[in-house]
């Protein structure tokens, strides 16, 4: 891939775009904000101003809309993530090997000296016009169950929806839906474990990554999700899943 030189007249504008989407401008310093919250089942929620390429985590989850033959729109963190990976995500999408259909998944092992996460899970959002909060809640469940299969204790999540030029839902609504789905799926895992229907596994931390402009609204969405999930868990059926023979 030929690298394009950036005109000095465009450089300030590109720096502004990078700052907006949470990528520190080259040579600049940026305060890293972080907020921790407690969710059901002794799960720690962390909202951190960080990109999906720099998180020191066993599993990083990112989302993509269904591939458009005319070309996919990517901005900020989505561009930087694939740049550091050498263009693997764009190659997979352009070749039709990961198109981003609703809830489609693909697990990657990043090469050494690229991004910090040890594993990268791509989750499809489906067609951009069909995006819904219900689907985003399902994304949270899919990500949680993938983590359970891998047995990782920490997960970082970045929806990358704004970084694909979509502003259909506010940042707090997105994180509300995803986080609620994840917490409810984790509660199911814990209940299954108690009955011997799932292997022993504990999720210690779910980190939500947010750019500077969306940090506070993301916290609000996560807080709402925790409260709603607590109420939903309290209403769940207490009887065992399987009846004694």
C-alpha positions as CSV (number, residue, x, y, z in Angstrom):
1,X,0.0,0.0,0.0
2,X,1.5,3.3,-1.0
3,X,1.7,5.8,1.8
4,X,0.4,9.3,1.0
5,X,2.2,12.4,2.2
6,X,0.1,14.8,4.2
7,X,0.1,18.4,3.0
8,X,1.3,20.9,5.7
9,X,-1.9,22.8,5.1
10,X,-4.0,19.8,6.0
11,X,-2.0,18.7,9.0
12,X,-3.8,20.9,11.6
13,X,-7.2,19.7,10.3
14,X,-6.2,16.1,10.6
15,X,-4.9,16.6,14.1
16,X,-8.3,18.1,15.1
17,X,-10.1,15.0,13.7
18,X,-7.7,12.7,15.6
19,X,-8.3,14.6,18.8
20,X,-12.1,14.4,18.3
21,X,-12.0,10.6,18.0
22,X,-9.7,10.0,20.8
23,X,-6.4,9.7,19.0
24,X,-3.7,12.0,20.6
25,X,-2.1,14.3,18.0
26,X,1.4,13.3,17.1
27,X,3.8,14.7,19.8
28,X,0.9,16.0,21.9
29,X,-0.1,15.0,25.5
30,X,-3.7,14.2,26.5
31,X,-5.1,13.6,29.9
32,X,-6.3,10.0,30.2
33,X,-9.6,9.9,32.2
34,X,-11.0,6.8,33.8
35,X,-14.0,5.9,35.9
36,X,-14.8,2.7,37.6
37,X,-18.3,1.4,38.5
38,X,-19.5,-1.8,40.1
39,X,-22.0,-4.1,38.3
40,X,-23.8,-7.2,39.4
41,X,-21.9,-10.5,40.1
42,X,-18.9,-8.5,41.4
43,X,-18.0,-7.3,37.9
44,X,-16.0,-4.1,37.6
45,X,-17.0,-1.7,34.8
46,X,-14.3,0.7,33.6
47,X,-14.9,3.7,31.3
48,X,-11.5,4.8,29.9
49,X,-10.4,7.4,27.4
50,X,-8.4,5.1,25.2
51,X,-8.3,3.7,21.7
52,X,-8.8,0.0,20.8
53,X,-5.2,-0.3,19.6
54,X,-3.5,0.9,22.9
55,X,-5.5,-1.1,25.5
56,X,-3.4,-3.6,27.4
57,X,-6.1,-6.3,27.5
58,X,-6.5,-10.0,26.7
59,X,-9.4,-9.4,24.4
60,X,-10.4,-6.2,22.5
61,X,-13.9,-6.1,20.9
62,X,-14.7,-3.7,18.0
63,X,-17.8,-3.5,15.7
64,X,-18.2,-3.0,12.0
65,X,-21.2,-2.3,9.8
66,X,-21.8,-4.5,6.8
67,X,-19.3,-3.9,4.0
68,X,-20.4,-1.6,1.2
69,X,-19.1,-2.5,-2.3
70,X,-18.8,1.2,-3.0
71,X,-16.4,1.5,-0.1
72,X,-16.5,1.7,3.7
73,X,-16.3,5.0,5.6
74,X,-13.8,4.9,8.5
75,X,-12.5,7.7,10.7
76,X,-10.3,8.3,13.7
77,X,-9.8,5.2,15.8
78,X,-11.1,2.8,13.1
79,X,-8.4,4.1,10.7
80,X,-5.6,4.0,13.3
81,X,-6.5,0.5,14.4
82,X,-6.3,-1.0,10.9
83,X,-3.2,1.1,10.1
84,X,-1.3,-0.4,13.0
85,X,-2.5,-3.9,11.9
86,X,-1.2,-3.3,8.4
87,X,-4.6,-3.1,6.8
88,X,-5.8,-6.6,7.6
89,X,-9.3,-5.5,8.5
90,X,-9.8,-3.6,5.3
91,X,-8.4,-6.6,3.3
92,X,-10.8,-9.1,5.0
93,X,-13.8,-6.8,4.3
94,X,-12.8,-6.0,0.7
95,X,-12.3,-9.7,-0.1
96,X,-15.7,-10.6,1.4
97,X,-14.2,-12.8,4.2
98,X,-15.6,-10.7,7.0
99,X,-18.5,-8.6,5.7
100,X,-19.9,-7.5,9.0
101,X,-23.3,-9.1,8.7
102,X,-25.4,-8.8,11.9
103,X,-23.6,-10.6,14.8
104,X,-21.0,-12.2,12.5
105,X,-17.7,-12.6,14.4
106,X,-14.1,-13.1,13.5
107,X,-11.3,-13.5,16.1
108,X,-7.8,-12.3,15.2
109,X,-4.4,-12.7,16.9
110,X,-2.5,-9.4,16.3
111,X,1.1,-9.8,15.2
112,X,3.8,-8.7,17.5
113,X,4.7,-5.0,17.6
114,X,1.4,-4.0,16.2
115,X,-1.5,-3.3,18.7
116,X,-1.4,-3.9,22.4
117,X,-4.5,-6.2,22.8
118,X,-3.6,-9.9,22.7
119,X,-6.8,-10.9,20.8
120,X,-9.1,-8.8,18.6
121,X,-12.7,-9.8,18.1
122,X,-14.6,-8.2,15.2
123,X,-18.4,-8.2,15.6
124,X,-20.7,-7.3,12.7
125,X,-23.5,-4.7,13.1
126,X,-25.3,-5.6,9.9
127,X,-26.5,-3.0,7.4
128,X,-26.1,0.5,8.7
129,X,-29.7,1.4,8.0
130,X,-30.9,-1.5,10.2
131,X,-28.9,-0.6,13.3
132,X,-31.1,-0.8,16.5
133,X,-30.6,-0.7,20.2
134,X,-31.9,-4.3,20.3
135,X,-29.0,-5.4,18.0
136,X,-26.5,-3.5,20.1
137,X,-27.8,-5.4,23.2
138,X,-27.2,-8.6,21.3
139,X,-23.7,-7.4,20.5
140,X,-23.0,-7.2,24.2
141,X,-24.2,-10.8,24.7
142,X,-22.1,-12.1,21.8
143,X,-19.0,-10.4,23.1
144,X,-19.5,-11.8,26.6
145,X,-20.0,-15.3,25.4
146,X,-17.0,-15.1,23.2
147,X,-15.0,-14.1,26.2
148,X,-16.4,-17.0,28.2
149,X,-15.3,-19.4,25.5
150,X,-11.8,-18.0,25.5
151,X,-11.7,-17.9,29.3
152,X,-10.3,-14.3,29.4
153,X,-10.9,-12.3,32.6
154,X,-10.7,-8.8,31.1
155,X,-12.3,-7.4,28.0
156,X,-12.1,-4.0,26.3
157,X,-15.0,-2.8,24.1
158,X,-15.2,-0.1,21.5
159,X,-18.3,0.2,19.3
160,X,-16.5,2.3,16.6
161,X,-19.9,3.5,15.4
162,X,-19.0,7.2,15.3
163,X,-15.7,6.2,13.7
164,X,-17.7,4.8,10.8
165,X,-19.6,8.1,10.4
166,X,-22.8,7.0,12.0
167,X,-24.6,9.2,14.6
168,X,-28.0,7.5,14.7
169,X,-27.8,6.9,18.4
170,X,-26.2,9.0,21.1
171,X,-23.1,7.5,22.8
172,X,-24.9,6.9,26.1
173,X,-27.7,5.0,24.3
174,X,-25.2,2.8,22.5
175,X,-23.3,1.9,25.7
176,X,-26.5,1.5,27.6
177,X,-27.7,-1.2,25.2
178,X,-24.4,-3.0,24.8
179,X,-23.6,-3.0,28.6
180,X,-27.1,-4.2,29.5
181,X,-26.8,-7.1,27.2
182,X,-23.3,-8.0,28.5
183,X,-24.3,-7.9,32.1
184,X,-27.4,-10.1,31.6
185,X,-25.4,-12.6,29.6
186,X,-22.8,-12.8,32.3
187,X,-25.5,-13.3,34.9
188,X,-26.7,-16.3,32.8
189,X,-23.2,-17.7,32.7
190,X,-22.9,-17.5,36.5
191,X,-26.2,-19.2,37.0
192,X,-25.2,-22.0,34.5
193,X,-21.9,-22.5,36.4
194,X,-23.7,-23.0,39.7
195,X,-25.7,-25.8,38.1
196,X,-22.6,-27.4,36.5
197,X,-23.9,-26.5,33.0
198,X,-20.9,-24.2,32.2
199,X,-17.2,-24.3,33.0
200,X,-16.0,-22.2,35.9
201,X,-15.0,-18.8,34.7
202,X,-15.0,-15.3,36.2
203,X,-15.0,-12.0,34.3
204,X,-13.2,-9.4,36.4
205,X,-13.4,-6.3,34.2
206,X,-15.3,-4.9,31.2
207,X,-13.6,-1.8,29.9
208,X,-15.5,0.6,27.7
209,X,-13.3,2.8,25.5
210,X,-14.5,6.4,24.8
211,X,-13.1,9.4,23.0
212,X,-12.9,12.8,24.8
213,X,-16.2,14.1,23.4
214,X,-18.1,11.1,24.5
215,X,-16.5,10.2,27.9
216,X,-19.2,11.7,30.2
217,X,-22.1,10.5,28.1
218,X,-20.6,7.0,28.0
219,X,-20.4,6.9,31.8
220,X,-24.1,7.9,32.0
221,X,-25.1,5.1,29.6
222,X,-23.1,2.5,31.6
223,X,-24.7,3.7,34.9
224,X,-28.2,3.4,33.4
225,X,-27.4,-0.1,32.1
226,X,-26.1,-1.3,35.5
227,X,-29.3,-0.1,37.2
228,X,-31.6,-1.7,34.6
229,X,-29.7,-4.9,34.6
230,X,-29.9,-5.1,38.4
231,X,-33.7,-4.8,38.1
232,X,-34.0,-7.4,35.4
233,X,-31.8,-9.8,37.3
234,X,-33.9,-9.4,40.4
235,X,-37.0,-10.5,38.3
236,X,-35.4,-13.6,36.8
237,X,-36.8,-17.0,37.4
238,X,-35.0,-18.5,40.5
239,X,-35.7,-22.2,39.7
240,X,-32.9,-24.3,38.2
241,X,-32.7,-24.6,34.4
242,X,-32.8,-28.4,34.5
243,X,-35.4,-30.3,36.4
244,X,-34.0,-33.2,38.6
245,X,-34.6,-36.7,37.2
